[in-house]
Amino acid sequence: MGETMRISRALALAGIDSRRKCETYVQSGYVKVNGETVYDLGRQVDPETDVVFFRGEPVVFDERVYFVLNKPKGYVTTAADPHAKRTVYDLLPRALTHKASQPGSNRTRVFPVGRLDKDSTGLLLFTNDGDLANALTHPRYGAEKWYVAKLNRAFDPRDGKRLLGGVHLPEGFVKIQEFHKISQRVLRVMIREGKKREVRRIFSATGYKVISLCRVSFGPLKLGDLELGMGRFLKGPEVRDLKQFLTKKESRDD
């Protein structure tokens, strides 16, 4: 016998989605436990002994996997886009390709945490840890995301107040939380949310065009000296930092 837990948490740990999304899946009748459709969010399951199906497919409770990639320009952050010639999954080790995992397979299905647009580069985390993915991307918990942005012209210090003051986009109010000037045309900026092309659109509203954009950190993770297009599994201390981030998130959520 292993650890029993709520069905939504078990699904999130299996990498299906965030815990809240998994609750919706349960209430919608997409989940079966030992052949019985489950609607009760309080249902307890033991991943070691119970047989769980999601949308007709068996749920495989793999060990948690954390893989970081330095995404190059020209790759889209998706598993399958009929219009995309190259996706970030083309750069992953074969054992982490999106088409796994099947029962008995030695592959593990992982998902990207957040996105980087096709023209952006930098840190992209892949994991099958749904709870962690939710903690890093949910606006409520404000994980710091640092980027290095190169602009089309020299940055005017007088525009700093507008960056920090924020701009209105159709999705809502957004702003740069903090920035540091590296050179005349290069800034290091931090945001806490993650709306589509947010950094580029903030600069555009302020009168600049972003020529290149690289994410250098996400929450406790740092890109470091990882070469462009290369990836690696996280080291023990990095995983511990991620777990601590998740623990803090859950304590605030309770």
Order of alpha helices (4+ residues) and beta strands (2+ residues): beta-alpha-alpha-beta-beta-beta-beta-beta-beta-beta-beta-alpha-beta-alpha-beta-beta-beta-beta-alpha-beta-beta-beta-alpha
